[in-house]
Amino acid sequence: MVFIVNDPTELNIVLRIIKVAHTVVWAFFAGCILAIPYFAWRRKLETASVLIAIVTIEVAVLIANRMRCPLTGVAALYTDDRRDNFDIYLPLWLARHNKVIFGTLFGAGVTFTAFRWATN
């Protein structure tokens, strides 16, 4: 959904709403990624598998959107800022390296889950 606004104050409000939404969505998926090895360790492999499936859907969305969150494109309509964190409330370093950090953690979690499943 795109709001047509011209007032700079309204632009700022809409951008803040998008950034909050993007941060909440990011926190959900980051939490899923961090929970995968925990549940695998506890041998709750079905739960780990559900989390893997959820994150895999998000990865498919990112791939379909040229490795960008769809909310990034929406946020870009409301600002000229293009820093790595213009669209989300994350520190610049984390926004810049987010995909590498969480992609690595996700891959490790999937690998660990597969190992636990194989040794179950």
KEMARNU-742339 format. One line per 4 residues: number of its first residue (from 0); for each residue x negated, y negated, z of C-alpha. Coordinates in steps of 0.5 Angstrom, whole numbers, plus 500, padded with zeros to 3 digits. Each point is the difference from the previous one (the first is absolute). Layout:
<torfis>
NUM) X:Y:Z | ...
</torfis>
This chain:
<torfis>
0) 500:500:500 | 497:493:498 | 503:494:503 | 499:493:496
4) 498:495:504 | 496:493:499 | 500:497:507 | 493:502:503
8) 502:501:507 | 505:505:497 | 494:503:495 | 496:501:507
12) 506:503:503 | 501:505:495 | 493:502:499 | 500:501:508
16) 506:505:499 | 496:504:495 | 494:500:504 | 503:503:506
20) 504:505:496 | 494:502:496 | 496:501:507 | 505:504:503
24) 500:504:494 | 493:501:500 | 500:501:508 | 505:506:498
28) 495:503:495 | 494:499:504 | 503:503:506 | 502:506:496
32) 493:501:497 | 497:500:507 | 505:505:503 | 499:505:495
36) 494:503:503 | 503:499:507 | 506:505:498 | 495:504:496
40) 495:501:506 | 507:501:505 | 501:506:494 | 507:496:499
44) 498:501:493 | 508:499:497 | 500:493:503 | 493:499:497
48) 502:502:493 | 506:496:501 | 496:494:501 | 495:502:494
52) 506:500:496 | 503:493:502 | 493:497:499 | 499:504:493
56) 507:496:498 | 497:494:502 | 493:501:496 | 505:502:494
60) 503:493:501 | 493:497:500 | 498:504:494 | 506:498:496
64) 499:492:502 | 492:500:498 | 498:502:507 | 504:494:503
68) 505:500:505 | 507:497:496 | 500:495:506 | 494:497:497
72) 503:498:494 | 506:497:503 | 495:496:505 | 496:497:494
76) 507:497:498 | 500:495:506 | 492:498:501 | 494:499:495
80) 496:503:506 | 496:506:497 | 496:502:506 | 500:507:502
84) 505:499:506 | 504:495:496 | 506:505:501 | 499:503:506
88) 498:499:508 | 494:503:500 | 493:498:501 | 497:498:493
92) 494:506:501 | 506:505:501 | 504:498:494 | 494:500:496
96) 498:507:502 | 507:503:501 | 500:505:495 | 493:503:501
100) 501:500:507 | 507:503:500 | 499:504:494 | 494:504:503
104) 504:501:507 | 506:503:496 | 495:504:496 | 497:503:506
108) 507:501:504 | 502:504:494 | 494:504:500 | 500:501:507
112) 507:502:500 | 499:505:494 | 494:503:504 | 505:501:506
116) 505:503:496 | 495:505:497 | 498:502:507 | 506:500:503
</torfis>
